[in-house]
Amino acid sequence: MNLTKIVAKWPVVKRWSVAPAAVAWCAPGTRLRVGEGVTTRRGCKIQDCVDLRDHVAIEAWASIGPGAYVGTGANIGHKTKIGAHAYIGDHAYIYDYVRIGRHVFIGPSTRVAEGAVIGADTHVGAGVIIGDHATISAGTVIGDNSVLSQDATIGSEAARGWMLAKSESQS
């Protein structure tokens, strides 16, 4: 379904397109920003104040939480759930069955493989590759171009420990 063409017919209020009535993928009054060439598949749920940039593809049964941003050329996989106020960078590829918590930053050109879980308040840098079924705890920081293997479990203490060690060595 070409979401761009559908939303183009909606009224615009303060730069947000507003759903005039209930549709299968959002409630009446839902405010969206939708770029050119955005496509969705059946069963998607898109919450209020979501910003979808140009050429975003959202696969079947995916869910995008309120206030989320999805960058140009990003792909959201089948049955993937993106939490409130998450940021998905340009050309990121989020595979099927992924769970992304609230206030998560996913950098541009990052790949998140099938079944991965990313906890709330996590920062994943640009160009990162996250393997199948990897688990990243809430509050973790993953640096640019990192690779997490399949079934890896990363906790926020590793990132905090690195940051503490760095700050201690600087003093």
N, C-alpha and C positions, 0 to 999 in steps of 0.2 A: 504494500500500500504506500503510495507516495504521500507522506505526511505534509510535505511542503505545499502541495496543491490544496489539500483539505484546509489547513490552517490559514492559508491566504484568504479564504472566504470569511474568516472570523473577524469580529470587530476588534480594533486595536485601542487599548487604553494604556497610556503612559509607556509606550513601546512594547507592551505585552499583548500578544494575541489571546483573546479570552473565549473559551468554549461557550457558545450560546446555549447549548443543551448537552445532555449526557450523550457520550459516545462510548463505544465498547472499551476504549483504552484510557479514558479520563472522565472525571466528574464535571458537571456543569459549573462554569465559573473558573475552571482551571486556567491559569495563565501560563503561556508557553512562548518561548522565542525559538523559532525554527528557521534554519538556514536553507539554502538551495539543495535539492536532491536528497533530502532526508527520507529514509524508508523504514517502515516497521512491518513486522509479521504479525499474524493473528495472536491474540491473547496478551499482548503487551499492556502494561500498566504504567502510566506516566503521571506523576504527582504534580502539584502546583509549583510554579516558578522554576521549571526546568528549562535550561538553555541548551539547545541542540544546534551545534554549528553545521556548516556545509558538509554534505555527503556522509552523514552519520548513518550507519545501518544498525537497526535494533532487531534481533532475531526473536522468534516466537517465545511467548510466555516470559519475556524479560520484564523486570520491574525497576523503575528509576524513581528514587525518593525525592521528596520536595527540596527545591533549591539546588539540585545537582547541575553540574555543567559537564557537557560532553563535547570535546574538541573536534575540529575539522578532521574528517576522514576516519574517525574512530569506529570500531565495531564492538557491539555488545552482544554476547553470545546467548544461546538458547537457555532459558530458565535461570539466567543470571540476575542477581539482586544487587542493586547499588543503593547505598544508604543516603540519608538526608545530607545535603550540602557537600557531597563528594565532588571531586574535580577529576575528570578523566581527560588527560592531555591529548593533543593532536596526534592522530595516527596510532593511537594505542589500540591494542587488540585484546579484548577481554573474551576469553573462550567460554564454553558452555559450563553451566552449573557453578559459577564463581559467586562468592559472597563477599561484598565489599561493605565495610561498616560506614558509619557516619563520620563526616569531616576527614575523609581520606583523600590524599593527594596522590594521583597516579601520573607520573611524568610522561612527556611525549615519547612516542615510539616504544613504549613498554609493552611487553607481552605477558599476560597472566593466563597460564594454562588451565585446563579443565579441572574443576573441583577445588581450586585454591580458595582459601579463606583469609581475608585481610581484615584485621580488627580495627576498631574505631581509632581516630586520631593518629593515623599512621601516614608516613611520608615515604613514597616509593619514587626514587629518582628517575631521570630520563634513561631510556634504553635498557631498562632492567628486564631480565627474563626470569619469570617465576614458574617453576615446574609444576606438573600435575599434582594436585592434592596437597600442595604446600600450605602451611599454616603460619601466618604472621600475626603475632600478638598485638593487642592494642598499644598504641604509643610508640611503635617501633619506627626507626629511621633506616631506610635502605638507600645506600649511595648510588649515584649514576653508574650505569653499565654493569651493575652487579648481576650475578647469576645464582639463583637458588635452585638446587636440584629437586627432582621429584620427591615428594613426601617429606621435604625439609620442614622443620619447625624452628622458627626464629622468634625469640622473646625480646621484649623491649629492654630488658636489663643489659643486653649486649650493646645496644646503642647508647644507653645512659652511661655505661661503664666507659665506653670509648670517649664520650664527651667529657666525662669527669677527668679521665686520664689526660686528655689534651689540655684542659684548663689548668690542671695541677702543674703540668710541665711548663706552661707558659708563665707561671708566677715565680 
